Amino acid sequence: GTSVDKPARISKAGNKYLRKALYMPALSAARTEENVRAYYQHLIEQRHLKKIQAVCAVMRKLLHAIHAMLSNQTDFDGARFYRAPARIAP
């Protein structure tokens, strides 16, 4: 079909309050946390996502990290939750 030829969009599905609550922490983490910043830059530069799409991807990873931290009673570890993407040898 023709829908696969269109660029990706941000879904409005899901909890809008949770989305609003995660936006600023994700943006702040993308600017200050080294591993999160590397993931954010990877999404923009290599995956060619728009900045807002990259922030939404960071928000999703942050939400999964929060869930894991609460479930396992652990502290945040950016190196664990935001690993550097694997490099493919030429």
PDB file of N, CA, C and O in Angstrom:
ATOM      1  N   GLY A   1       0.809  -1.192   0.000  1.00  0.00           N
ATOM      2  CA  GLY A   1       0.000   0.000   0.000  1.00  0.00           C
ATOM      3  C   GLY A   1       0.852   1.254   0.000  1.00  0.00           C
ATOM      4  O   GLY A   1       2.081   1.196  -0.005  1.00  0.00           O
ATOM      5  N   THR A   2       0.181   2.369   0.006  1.00  0.00           N
ATOM      6  CA  THR A   2       0.885   3.649  -0.039  1.00  0.00           C
ATOM      7  C   THR A   2       1.299   4.128   1.339  1.00  0.00           C
ATOM      8  O   THR A   2       2.122   5.038   1.445  1.00  0.00           O
ATOM      9  N   SER A   3       0.754   3.546   2.398  1.00  0.00           N
ATOM     10  CA  SER A   3       1.070   4.021   3.744  1.00  0.00           C
ATOM     11  C   SER A   3       2.518   3.751   4.133  1.00  0.00           C
ATOM     12  O   SER A   3       3.051   4.444   4.999  1.00  0.00           O
ATOM     13  N   VAL A   4       3.163   2.778   3.528  1.00  0.00           N
ATOM     14  CA  VAL A   4       4.554   2.482   3.872  1.00  0.00           C
ATOM     15  C   VAL A   4       5.520   3.474   3.241  1.00  0.00           C
ATOM     16  O   VAL A   4       6.685   3.531   3.633  1.00  0.00           O
ATOM     17  N   ASP A   5       5.061   4.253   2.276  1.00  0.00           N
ATOM     18  CA  ASP A   5       5.920   5.224   1.614  1.00  0.00           C
ATOM     19  C   ASP A   5       5.960   6.563   2.342  1.00  0.00           C
ATOM     20  O   ASP A   5       6.774   7.421   2.000  1.00  0.00           O
ATOM     21  N   LYS A   6       5.105   6.757   3.329  1.00  0.00           N
ATOM     22  CA  LYS A   6       5.037   8.022   4.055  1.00  0.00           C
ATOM     23  C   LYS A   6       6.032   8.015   5.209  1.00  0.00           C
ATOM     24  O   LYS A   6       6.341   6.954   5.751  1.00  0.00           O
ATOM     25  N   PRO A   7       6.539   9.194   5.592  1.00  0.00           N
ATOM     26  CA  PRO A   7       7.454   9.246   6.733  1.00  0.00           C
ATOM     27  C   PRO A   7       6.737   8.900   8.039  1.00  0.00           C
ATOM     28  O   PRO A   7       5.524   9.073   8.160  1.00  0.00           O
ATOM     29  N   ALA A   8       7.501   8.413   9.004  1.00  0.00           N
ATOM     30  CA  ALA A   8       6.934   8.026  10.294  1.00  0.00           C
ATOM     31  C   ALA A   8       6.421   9.249  11.039  1.00  0.00           C
ATOM     32  O   ALA A   8       6.955  10.349  10.896  1.00  0.00           O
ATOM     33  N   ARG A   9       5.389   9.044  11.827  1.00  0.00           N
ATOM     34  CA  ARG A   9       4.820  10.112  12.637  1.00  0.00           C
ATOM     35  C   ARG A   9       4.830   9.684  14.091  1.00  0.00           C
ATOM     36  O   ARG A   9       5.010   8.509  14.412  1.00  0.00           O
ATOM     37  N   ILE A  10       4.634  10.663  14.964  1.00  0.00           N
ATOM     38  CA  ILE A  10       4.543  10.377  16.385  1.00  0.00           C
ATOM     39  C   ILE A  10       3.108   9.984  16.691  1.00  0.00           C
ATOM     40  O   ILE A  10       2.172  10.703  16.339  1.00  0.00           O
ATOM     41  N   SER A  11       2.937   8.861  17.337  1.00  0.00           N
ATOM     42  CA  SER A  11       1.606   8.373  17.672  1.00  0.00           C
ATOM     43  C   SER A  11       1.026   9.176  18.832  1.00  0.00           C
ATOM     44  O   SER A  11       1.738   9.523  19.775  1.00  0.00           O
ATOM     45  N   LYS A  12      -0.241   9.460  18.756  1.00  0.00           N
ATOM     46  CA  LYS A  12      -0.937  10.136  19.850  1.00  0.00           C
ATOM     47  C   LYS A  12      -1.605   9.125  20.784  1.00  0.00           C
ATOM     48  O   LYS A  12      -2.279   9.506  21.741  1.00  0.00           O
ATOM     49  N   ALA A  13      -1.414   7.846  20.501  1.00  0.00           N
ATOM     50  CA  ALA A  13      -1.985   6.808  21.354  1.00  0.00           C
ATOM     51  C   ALA A  13      -1.245   6.785  22.684  1.00  0.00           C
ATOM     52  O   ALA A  13      -0.082   7.181  22.761  1.00  0.00           O
ATOM     53  N   GLY A  14      -1.904   6.333  23.702  1.00  0.00           N
ATOM     54  CA  GLY A  14      -1.263   6.240  25.001  1.00  0.00           C
ATOM     55  C   GLY A  14      -1.700   7.357  25.924  1.00  0.00           C
ATOM     56  O   GLY A  14      -2.518   8.202  25.561  1.00  0.00           O
ATOM     57  N   ASN A  15      -1.149   7.348  27.110  1.00  0.00           N
ATOM     58  CA  ASN A  15      -1.517   8.284  28.154  1.00  0.00           C
ATOM     59  C   ASN A  15      -0.868   9.641  27.906  1.00  0.00           C
ATOM     60  O   ASN A  15       0.357   9.756  27.934  1.00  0.00           O
ATOM     61  N   LYS A  16      -1.683  10.673  27.664  1.00  0.00           N
ATOM     62  CA  LYS A  16      -1.136  11.993  27.355  1.00  0.00           C
ATOM     63  C   LYS A  16      -0.464  12.617  28.572  1.00  0.00           C
ATOM     64  O   LYS A  16       0.474  13.399  28.421  1.00  0.00           O
ATOM     65  N   TYR A  17      -0.927  12.285  29.773  1.00  0.00           N
ATOM     66  CA  TYR A  17      -0.318  12.834  30.978  1.00  0.00           C
ATOM     67  C   TYR A  17       1.067  12.231  31.208  1.00  0.00           C
ATOM     68  O   TYR A  17       1.995  12.929  31.618  1.00  0.00           O
ATOM     69  N   LEU A  18       1.198  10.952  30.945  1.00  0.00           N
ATOM     70  CA  LEU A  18       2.494  10.292  31.064  1.00  0.00           C
ATOM     71  C   LEU A  18       3.462  10.840  30.020  1.00  0.00           C
ATOM     72  O   LEU A  18       4.640  11.052  30.309  1.00  0.00           O
ATOM     73  N   ARG A  19       2.962  11.068  28.804  1.00  0.00           N
ATOM     74  CA  ARG A  19       3.791  11.631  27.744  1.00  0.00           C
ATOM     75  C   ARG A  19       4.293  13.021  28.137  1.00  0.00           C
ATOM     76  O   ARG A  19       5.463  13.345  27.933  1.00  0.00           O
ATOM     77  N   LYS A  20       3.404  13.836  28.701  1.00  0.00           N
ATOM     78  CA  LYS A  20       3.795  15.179  29.142  1.00  0.00           C
ATOM     79  C   LYS A  20       4.791  15.111  30.296  1.00  0.00           C
ATOM     80  O   LYS A  20       5.725  15.910  30.366  1.00  0.00           O
ATOM     81  N   ALA A  21       4.588  14.159  31.193  1.00  0.00           N
ATOM     82  CA  ALA A  21       5.468  14.031  32.351  1.00  0.00           C
ATOM     83  C   ALA A  21       6.868  13.557  31.961  1.00  0.00           C
ATOM     84  O   ALA A  21       7.838  13.897  32.639  1.00  0.00           O
ATOM     85  N   LEU A  22       6.991  12.786  30.891  1.00  0.00           N
ATOM     86  CA  LEU A  22       8.295  12.248  30.490  1.00  0.00           C
ATOM     87  C   LEU A  22       9.054  13.150  29.528  1.00  0.00           C
ATOM     88  O   LEU A  22      10.251  12.950  29.320  1.00  0.00           O
ATOM     89  N   TYR A  23       8.384  14.145  28.932  1.00  0.00           N
ATOM     90  CA  TYR A  23       9.026  14.951  27.896  1.00  0.00           C
ATOM     91  C   TYR A  23      10.245  15.713  28.426  1.00  0.00           C
ATOM     92  O   TYR A  23      11.340  15.572  27.882  1.00  0.00           O
ATOM     93  N   MET A  24      10.072  16.509  29.469  1.00  0.00           N
ATOM     94  CA  MET A  24      11.190  17.306  29.979  1.00  0.00           C
ATOM     95  C   MET A  24      12.308  16.450  30.573  1.00  0.00           C
ATOM     96  O   MET A  24      13.475  16.746  30.320  1.00  0.00           O
ATOM     97  N   PRO A  25      12.012  15.405  31.351  1.00  0.00           N
ATOM     98  CA  PRO A  25      13.111  14.550  31.818  1.00  0.00           C
ATOM     99  C   PRO A  25      13.896  13.908  30.671  1.00  0.00           C
ATOM    100  O   PRO A  25      15.117  13.774  30.754  1.00  0.00           O
ATOM    101  N   ALA A  26      13.201  13.512  29.608  1.00  0.00           N
ATOM    102  CA  ALA A  26      13.892  12.909  28.466  1.00  0.00           C
ATOM    103  C   ALA A  26      14.758  13.940  27.761  1.00  0.00           C
ATOM    104  O   ALA A  26      15.886  13.644  27.368  1.00  0.00           O
ATOM    105  N   LEU A  27      14.236  15.146  27.601  1.00  0.00           N
ATOM    106  CA  LEU A  27      14.997  16.214  26.959  1.00  0.00           C
ATOM    107  C   LEU A  27      16.217  16.581  27.798  1.00  0.00           C
ATOM    108  O   LEU A  27      17.309  16.783  27.266  1.00  0.00           O
ATOM    109  N   SER A  28      16.024  16.663  29.100  1.00  0.00           N
ATOM    110  CA  SER A  28      17.126  16.975  30.006  1.00  0.00           C
ATOM    111  C   SER A  28      18.183  15.872  29.987  1.00  0.00           C
ATOM    112  O   SER A  28      19.381  16.157  29.961  1.00  0.00           O
ATOM    113  N   ALA A  29      17.747  14.625  30.002  1.00  0.00           N
ATOM    114  CA  ALA A  29      18.693  13.503  29.966  1.00  0.00           C
ATOM    115  C   ALA A  29      19.449  13.468  28.651  1.00  0.00           C
ATOM    116  O   ALA A  29      20.630  13.124  28.625  1.00  0.00           O
ATOM    117  N   ALA A  30      18.779  13.822  27.556  1.00  0.00           N
ATOM    118  CA  ALA A  30      19.440  13.831  26.248  1.00  0.00           C
ATOM    119  C   ALA A  30      20.515  14.907  26.180  1.00  0.00           C
ATOM    120  O   ALA A  30      21.432  14.817  25.362  1.00  0.00           O
ATOM    121  N   ARG A  31      20.413  15.908  27.019  1.00  0.00           N
ATOM    122  CA  ARG A  31      21.414  16.979  27.026  1.00  0.00           C
ATOM    123  C   ARG A  31      22.524  16.748  28.037  1.00  0.00           C
ATOM    124  O   ARG A  31      23.653  17.190  27.820  1.00  0.00           O
ATOM    125  N   THR A  32      22.229  16.063  29.140  1.00  0.00           N
ATOM    126  CA  THR A  32      23.206  15.984  30.223  1.00  0.00           C
ATOM    127  C   THR A  32      23.811  14.600  30.439  1.00  0.00           C
ATOM    128  O   THR A  32      24.988  14.500  30.785  1.00  0.00           O
ATOM    129  N   GLU A  33      23.053  13.549  30.248  1.00  0.00           N
ATOM    130  CA  GLU A  33      23.536  12.179  30.485  1.00  0.00           C
ATOM    131  C   GLU A  33      24.279  11.687  29.247  1.00  0.00           C
ATOM    132  O   GLU A  33      23.710  11.649  28.156  1.00  0.00           O
ATOM    133  N   GLU A  34      25.536  11.313  29.410  1.00  0.00           N
ATOM    134  CA  GLU A  34      26.408  10.973  28.279  1.00  0.00           C
ATOM    135  C   GLU A  34      25.854   9.845  27.402  1.00  0.00           C
ATOM    136  O   GLU A  34      25.834   9.973  26.177  1.00  0.00           O
ATOM    137  N   ASN A  35      25.413   8.762  28.002  1.00  0.00           N
ATOM    138  CA  ASN A  35      24.909   7.622  27.224  1.00  0.00           C
ATOM    139  C   ASN A  35      23.599   7.941  26.520  1.00  0.00           C
ATOM    140  O   ASN A  35      23.370   7.507  25.391  1.00  0.00           O
ATOM    141  N   VAL A  36      22.744   8.698  27.188  1.00  0.00           N
ATOM    142  CA  VAL A  36      21.473   9.084  26.585  1.00  0.00           C
ATOM    143  C   VAL A  36      21.729  10.032  25.417  1.00  0.00           C
ATOM    144  O   VAL A  36      21.088   9.926  24.372  1.00  0.00           O
ATOM    145  N   ARG A  37      22.665  10.954  25.597  1.00  0.00           N
ATOM    146  CA  ARG A  37      23.011  11.902  24.531  1.00  0.00           C
ATOM    147  C   ARG A  37      23.555  11.166  23.307  1.00  0.00           C
ATOM    148  O   ARG A  37      23.230  11.524  22.175  1.00  0.00           O
ATOM    149  N   ALA A  38      24.376  10.146  23.526  1.00  0.00           N
ATOM    150  CA  ALA A  38      24.917   9.366  22.410  1.00  0.00           C
ATOM    151  C   ALA A  38      23.798   8.647  21.662  1.00  0.00           C
ATOM    152  O   ALA A  38      23.811   8.596  20.432  1.00  0.00           O
ATOM    153  N   TYR A  39      22.836   8.094  22.388  1.00  0.00           N
ATOM    154  CA  TYR A  39      21.689   7.419  21.767  1.00  0.00           C
ATOM    155  C   TYR A  39      20.848   8.420  20.975  1.00  0.00           C
ATOM    156  O   TYR A  39      20.441   8.142  19.847  1.00  0.00           O
ATOM    157  N   TYR A  40      20.594   9.577  21.568  1.00  0.00           N
ATOM    158  CA  TYR A  40      19.814  10.638  20.927  1.00  0.00           C
ATOM    159  C   TYR A  40      20.491  11.097  19.632  1.00  0.00           C
ATOM    160  O   TYR A  40      19.837  11.228  18.597  1.00  0.00           O
ATOM    161  N   GLN A  41      21.796  11.340  19.697  1.00  0.00           N
ATOM    162  CA  GLN A  41      22.540  11.770  18.505  1.00  0.00           C
ATOM    163  C   GLN A  41      22.549  10.676  17.439  1.00  0.00           C
ATOM    164  O   GLN A  41      22.461  10.975  16.248  1.00  0.00           O
ATOM    165  N   HIS A  42      22.653   9.424  17.851  1.00  0.00           N
ATOM    166  CA  HIS A  42      22.613   8.301  16.912  1.00  0.00           C
ATOM    167  C   HIS A  42      21.288   8.291  16.155  1.00  0.00           C
ATOM    168  O   HIS A  42      21.264   8.093  14.940  1.00  0.00           O
ATOM    169  N   LEU A  43      20.202   8.503  16.866  1.00  0.00           N
ATOM    170  CA  LEU A  43      18.885   8.505  16.223  1.00  0.00           C
ATOM    171  C   LEU A  43      18.763   9.623  15.195  1.00  0.00           C
ATOM    172  O   LEU A  43      18.180   9.430  14.128  1.00  0.00           O
ATOM    173  N   ILE A  44      19.309  10.780  15.512  1.00  0.00           N
ATOM    174  CA  ILE A  44      19.203  11.927  14.605  1.00  0.00           C
ATOM    175  C   ILE A  44      20.148  11.775  13.416  1.00  0.00           C
ATOM    176  O   ILE A  44      19.752  11.998  12.272  1.00  0.00           O
ATOM    177  N   GLU A  45      21.390  11.399  13.684  1.00  0.00           N
ATOM    178  CA  GLU A  45      22.402  11.382  12.625  1.00  0.00           C
ATOM    179  C   GLU A  45      22.368  10.118  11.768  1.00  0.00           C
ATOM    180  O   GLU A  45      22.407  10.208  10.541  1.00  0.00           O
ATOM    181  N   GLN A  46      22.297   8.950  12.389  1.00  0.00           N
ATOM    182  CA  GLN A  46      22.340   7.710  11.613  1.00  0.00           C
ATOM    183  C   GLN A  46      20.955   7.235  11.176  1.00  0.00           C
ATOM    184  O   GLN A  46      20.803   6.720  10.068  1.00  0.00           O
ATOM    185  N   ARG A  47      19.967   7.399  12.010  1.00  0.00           N
ATOM    186  CA  ARG A  47      18.618   6.936  11.677  1.00  0.00           C
ATOM    187  C   ARG A  47      17.796   8.012  10.978  1.00  0.00           C
ATOM    188  O   ARG A  47      16.704   7.736  10.480  1.00  0.00           O
ATOM    189  N   HIS A  48      18.319   9.242  10.939  1.00  0.00           N
ATOM    190  CA  HIS A  48      17.691  10.381  10.256  1.00  0.00           C
ATOM    191  C   HIS A  48      16.293  10.686  10.791  1.00  0.00           C
ATOM    192  O   HIS A  48      15.386  11.009  10.025  1.00  0.00           O
ATOM    193  N   LEU A  49      16.125  10.582  12.113  1.00  0.00           N
ATOM    194  CA  LEU A  49      14.855  10.941  12.732  1.00  0.00           C
ATOM    195  C   LEU A  49      14.828  12.435  13.004  1.00  0.00           C
ATOM    196  O   LEU A  49      15.870  13.069  13.168  1.00  0.00           O
ATOM    197  N   LYS A  50      13.628  12.986  13.050  1.00  0.00           N
ATOM    198  CA  LYS A  50      13.472  14.373  13.467  1.00  0.00           C
ATOM    199  C   LYS A  50      13.752  14.433  14.957  1.00  0.00           C
ATOM    200  O   LYS A  50      13.680  13.417  15.650  1.00  0.00           O
ATOM    201  N   LYS A  51      14.075  15.631  15.455  1.00  0.00           N
ATOM    202  CA  LYS A  51      14.442  15.763  16.862  1.00  0.00           C
ATOM    203  C   LYS A  51      13.320  15.324  17.794  1.00  0.00           C
ATOM    204  O   LYS A  51      13.579  14.666  18.802  1.00  0.00           O
ATOM    205  N   ILE A  52      12.087  15.676  17.475  1.00  0.00           N
ATOM    206  CA  ILE A  52      10.969  15.296  18.341  1.00  0.00           C
ATOM    207  C   ILE A  52      10.773  13.783  18.336  1.00  0.00           C
ATOM    208  O   ILE A  52      10.388  13.210  19.355  1.00  0.00           O
ATOM    209  N   GLN A  53      11.030  13.131  17.211  1.00  0.00           N
ATOM    210  CA  GLN A  53      10.929  11.671  17.156  1.00  0.00           C
ATOM    211  C   GLN A  53      12.024  11.030  18.001  1.00  0.00           C
ATOM    212  O   GLN A  53      11.795  10.019  18.664  1.00  0.00           O
ATOM    213  N   ALA A  54      13.214  11.627  17.971  1.00  0.00           N
ATOM    214  CA  ALA A  54      14.313  11.110  18.789  1.00  0.00           C
ATOM    215  C   ALA A  54      14.006  11.292  20.271  1.00  0.00           C
ATOM    216  O   ALA A  54      14.305  10.412  21.079  1.00  0.00           O
ATOM    217  N   VAL A  55      13.411  12.431  20.636  1.00  0.00           N
ATOM    218  CA  VAL A  55      13.036  12.658  22.033  1.00  0.00           C
ATOM    219  C   VAL A  55      11.994  11.633  22.468  1.00  0.00           C
ATOM    220  O   VAL A  55      12.053  11.129  23.590  1.00  0.00           O
ATOM    221  N   CYS A  56      11.053  11.323  21.600  1.00  0.00           N
ATOM    222  CA  CYS A  56      10.030  10.318  21.929  1.00  0.00           C
ATOM    223  C   CYS A  56      10.655   8.937  22.113  1.00  0.00           C
ATOM    224  O   CYS A  56      10.218   8.170  22.970  1.00  0.00           O
ATOM    225  N   ALA A  57      11.663   8.620  21.324  1.00  0.00           N
ATOM    226  CA  ALA A  57      12.359   7.343  21.490  1.00  0.00           C
ATOM    227  C   ALA A  57      13.095   7.311  22.829  1.00  0.00           C
ATOM    228  O   ALA A  57      13.117   6.283  23.506  1.00  0.00           O
ATOM    229  N   VAL A  58      13.698   8.443  23.208  1.00  0.00           N
ATOM    230  CA  VAL A  58      14.363   8.539  24.506  1.00  0.00           C
ATOM    231  C   VAL A  58      13.332   8.415  25.629  1.00  0.00           C
ATOM    232  O   VAL A  58      13.597   7.776  26.647  1.00  0.00           O
ATOM    233  N   MET A  59      12.160   9.022  25.445  1.00  0.00           N
ATOM    234  CA  MET A  59      11.090   8.923  26.442  1.00  0.00           C
ATOM    235  C   MET A  59      10.684   7.471  26.659  1.00  0.00           C
ATOM    236  O   MET A  59      10.495   7.034  27.794  1.00  0.00           O
ATOM    237  N   ARG A  60      10.554   6.736  25.575  1.00  0.00           N
ATOM    238  CA  ARG A  60      10.149   5.328  25.675  1.00  0.00           C
ATOM    239  C   ARG A  60      11.205   4.517  26.415  1.00  0.00           C
ATOM    240  O   ARG A  60      10.876   3.707  27.281  1.00  0.00           O
ATOM    241  N   LYS A  61      12.474   4.735  26.074  1.00  0.00           N
ATOM    242  CA  LYS A  61      13.545   4.013  26.767  1.00  0.00           C
ATOM    243  C   LYS A  61      13.591   4.416  28.239  1.00  0.00           C
ATOM    244  O   LYS A  61      13.838   3.583  29.111  1.00  0.00           O
ATOM    245  N   LEU A  62      13.354   5.695  28.507  1.00  0.00           N
ATOM    246  CA  LEU A  62      13.351   6.170  29.884  1.00  0.00           C
ATOM    247  C   LEU A  62      12.216   5.516  30.672  1.00  0.00           C
ATOM    248  O   LEU A  62      12.397   5.149  31.833  1.00  0.00           O
ATOM    249  N   LEU A  63      11.063   5.372  30.053  1.00  0.00           N
ATOM    250  CA  LEU A  63       9.936   4.713  30.707  1.00  0.00           C
ATOM    251  C   LEU A  63      10.265   3.253  31.035  1.00  0.00           C
ATOM    252  O   LEU A  63       9.943   2.773  32.121  1.00  0.00           O
ATOM    253  N   HIS A  64      10.898   2.558  30.106  1.00  0.00           N
ATOM    254  CA  HIS A  64      11.303   1.168  30.359  1.00  0.00           C
ATOM    255  C   HIS A  64      12.351   1.114  31.470  1.00  0.00           C
ATOM    256  O   HIS A  64      12.338   0.195  32.289  1.00  0.00           O
ATOM    257  N   ALA A  65      13.255   2.087  31.502  1.00  0.00           N
ATOM    258  CA  ALA A  65      14.278   2.132  32.545  1.00  0.00           C
ATOM    259  C   ALA A  65      13.632   2.373  33.908  1.00  0.00           C
ATOM    260  O   ALA A  65      14.015   1.745  34.895  1.00  0.00           O
ATOM    261  N   ILE A  66      12.654   3.280  33.964  1.00  0.00           N
ATOM    262  CA  ILE A  66      11.951   3.562  35.221  1.00  0.00           C
ATOM    263  C   ILE A  66      11.236   2.307  35.717  1.00  0.00           C
ATOM    264  O   ILE A  66      11.288   1.984  36.904  1.00  0.00           O
ATOM    265  N   HIS A  67      10.576   1.611  34.816  1.00  0.00           N
ATOM    266  CA  HIS A  67       9.875   0.380  35.202  1.00  0.00           C
ATOM    267  C   HIS A  67      10.855  -0.659  35.741  1.00  0.00           C
ATOM    268  O   HIS A  67      10.587  -1.297  36.758  1.00  0.00           O
ATOM    269  N   ALA A  68      11.980  -0.828  35.069  1.00  0.00           N
ATOM    270  CA  ALA A  68      12.982  -1.800  35.514  1.00  0.00           C
ATOM    271  C   ALA A  68      13.575  -1.399  36.864  1.00  0.00           C
ATOM    272  O   ALA A  68      13.805  -2.251  37.722  1.00  0.00           O
ATOM    273  N   MET A  69      13.821  -0.098  37.051  1.00  0.00           N
ATOM    274  CA  MET A  69      14.385   0.374  38.318  1.00  0.00           C
ATOM    275  C   MET A  69      13.415   0.132  39.472  1.00  0.00           C
ATOM    276  O   MET A  69      13.826  -0.284  40.555  1.00  0.00           O
ATOM    277  N   LEU A  70      12.134   0.392  39.241  1.00  0.00           N
ATOM    278  CA  LEU A  70      11.142   0.170  40.294  1.00  0.00           C
ATOM    279  C   LEU A  70      10.935  -1.318  40.564  1.00  0.00           C
ATOM    280  O   LEU A  70      10.771  -1.726  41.714  1.00  0.00           O
ATOM    281  N   SER A  71      10.943  -2.120  39.516  1.00  0.00           N
ATOM    282  CA  SER A  71      10.741  -3.560  39.681  1.00  0.00           C
ATOM    283  C   SER A  71      11.905  -4.226  40.399  1.00  0.00           C
ATOM    284  O   SER A  71      11.707  -5.124  41.217  1.00  0.00           O
ATOM    285  N   ASN A  72      13.124  -3.782  40.089  1.00  0.00           N
ATOM    286  CA  ASN A  72      14.325  -4.422  40.631  1.00  0.00           C
ATOM    287  C   ASN A  72      14.948  -3.671  41.796  1.00  0.00           C
ATOM    288  O   ASN A  72      15.966  -4.101  42.339  1.00  0.00           O
ATOM    289  N   GLN A  73      14.343  -2.545  42.189  1.00  0.00           N
ATOM    290  CA  GLN A  73      14.875  -1.735  43.293  1.00  0.00           C
ATOM    291  C   GLN A  73      16.336  -1.350  43.049  1.00  0.00           C
ATOM    292  O   GLN A  73      17.177  -1.506  43.934  1.00  0.00           O
ATOM    293  N   THR A  74      16.635  -0.845  41.840  1.00  0.00           N
ATOM    294  CA  THR A  74      18.003  -0.446  41.505  1.00  0.00           C
ATOM    295  C   THR A  74      18.043   1.035  41.152  1.00  0.00           C
ATOM    296  O   THR A  74      17.010   1.655  40.900  1.00  0.00           O
ATOM    297  N   ASP A  75      19.248   1.588  41.137  1.00  0.00           N
ATOM    298  CA  ASP A  75      19.453   2.977  40.734  1.00  0.00           C
ATOM    299  C   ASP A  75      19.612   3.058  39.226  1.00  0.00           C
ATOM    300  O   ASP A  75      19.855   2.055  38.555  1.00  0.00           O
ATOM    301  N   PHE A  76      19.469   4.279  38.703  1.00  0.00           N
ATOM    302  CA  PHE A  76      19.612   4.489  37.264  1.00  0.00           C
ATOM    303  C   PHE A  76      21.063   4.292  36.847  1.00  0.00           C
ATOM    304  O   PHE A  76      21.979   4.809  37.486  1.00  0.00           O
ATOM    305  N   ASP A  77      21.260   3.549  35.781  1.00  0.00           N
ATOM    306  CA  ASP A  77      22.584   3.341  35.204  1.00  0.00           C
ATOM    307  C   ASP A  77      22.455   3.562  33.705  1.00  0.00           C
ATOM    308  O   ASP A  77      21.983   2.689  32.976  1.00  0.00           O
ATOM    309  N   GLY A  78      22.880   4.739  33.250  1.00  0.00           N
ATOM    310  CA  GLY A  78      22.749   5.087  31.840  1.00  0.00           C
ATOM    311  C   GLY A  78      23.480   4.129  30.921  1.00  0.00           C
ATOM    312  O   GLY A  78      23.029   3.878  29.804  1.00  0.00           O
ATOM    313  N   ALA A  79      24.601   3.592  31.375  1.00  0.00           N
ATOM    314  CA  ALA A  79      25.366   2.657  30.546  1.00  0.00           C
ATOM    315  C   ALA A  79      24.597   1.352  30.332  1.00  0.00           C
ATOM    316  O   ALA A  79      24.785   0.675  29.322  1.00  0.00           O
ATOM    317  N   ARG A  80      23.744   1.009  31.273  1.00  0.00           N
ATOM    318  CA  ARG A  80      22.981  -0.236  31.149  1.00  0.00           C
ATOM    319  C   ARG A  80      21.761  -0.056  30.253  1.00  0.00           C
ATOM    320  O   ARG A  80      21.481  -0.895  29.397  1.00  0.00           O
ATOM    321  N   PHE A  81      21.046   1.030  30.452  1.00  0.00           N
ATOM    322  CA  PHE A  81      19.802   1.237  29.718  1.00  0.00           C
ATOM    323  C   PHE A  81      20.016   1.850  28.339  1.00  0.00           C
ATOM    324  O   PHE A  81      19.204   1.643  27.436  1.00  0.00           O
ATOM    325  N   TYR A  82      21.083   2.590  28.171  1.00  0.00           N
ATOM    326  CA  TYR A  82      21.361   3.252  26.895  1.00  0.00           C
ATOM    327  C   TYR A  82      22.725   2.811  26.389  1.00  0.00           C
ATOM    328  O   TYR A  82      23.678   3.591  26.381  1.00  0.00           O
ATOM    329  N   ARG A  83      22.810   1.584  25.977  1.00  0.00           N
ATOM    330  CA  ARG A  83      24.068   1.067  25.439  1.00  0.00           C
ATOM    331  C   ARG A  83      24.337   1.685  24.083  1.00  0.00           C
ATOM    332  O   ARG A  83      23.415   2.028  23.344  1.00  0.00           O
ATOM    333  N   ALA A  84      25.612   1.821  23.771  1.00  0.00           N
ATOM    334  CA  ALA A  84      25.995   2.348  22.460  1.00  0.00           C
ATOM    335  C   ALA A  84      25.576   1.356  21.385  1.00  0.00           C
ATOM    336  O   ALA A  84      25.706   0.147  21.576  1.00  0.00           O
ATOM    337  N   PRO A  85      25.077   1.853  20.259  1.00  0.00           N
ATOM    338  CA  PRO A  85      24.691   0.936  19.180  1.00  0.00           C
ATOM    339  C   PRO A  85      25.899   0.165  18.666  1.00  0.00           C
ATOM    340  O   PRO A  85      27.007   0.697  18.606  1.00  0.00           O
ATOM    341  N   ALA A  86      25.679  -1.082  18.299  1.00  0.00           N
ATOM    342  CA  ALA A  86      26.763  -1.930  17.803  1.00  0.00           C
ATOM    343  C   ALA A  86      27.281  -1.395  16.474  1.00  0.00           C
ATOM    344  O   ALA A  86      26.505  -1.007  15.601  1.00  0.00           O
ATOM    345  N   ARG A  87      28.562  -1.381  16.339  1.00  0.00           N
ATOM    346  CA  ARG A  87      29.189  -0.921  15.099  1.00  0.00           C
ATOM    347  C   ARG A  87      29.324  -2.098  14.146  1.00  0.00           C
ATOM    348  O   ARG A  87      29.706  -3.195  14.553  1.00  0.00           O
ATOM    349  N   ILE A  88      29.017  -1.871  12.906  1.00  0.00           N
ATOM    350  CA  ILE A  88      29.132  -2.911  11.892  1.00  0.00           C
ATOM    351  C   ILE A  88      30.450  -2.697  11.155  1.00  0.00           C
ATOM    352  O   ILE A  88      30.704  -1.618  10.619  1.00  0.00           O
ATOM    353  N   ALA A  89      31.276  -3.723  11.133  1.00  0.00           N
ATOM    354  CA  ALA A  89      32.574  -3.617  10.464  1.00  0.00           C
ATOM    355  C   ALA A  89      32.371  -3.520   8.953  1.00  0.00           C
ATOM    356  O   ALA A  89      31.513  -4.206   8.397  1.00  0.00           O
ATOM    357  N   PRO A  90      33.165  -2.661   8.277  1.00  0.00           N
ATOM    358  CA  PRO A  90      33.016  -2.526   6.812  1.00  0.00           C
ATOM    359  C   PRO A  90      33.513  -3.739   6.059  1.00  0.00           C
ATOM    360  O   PRO A  90      33.452  -3.769   4.830  1.00  0.00           O
TER     361      PRO A  90
END
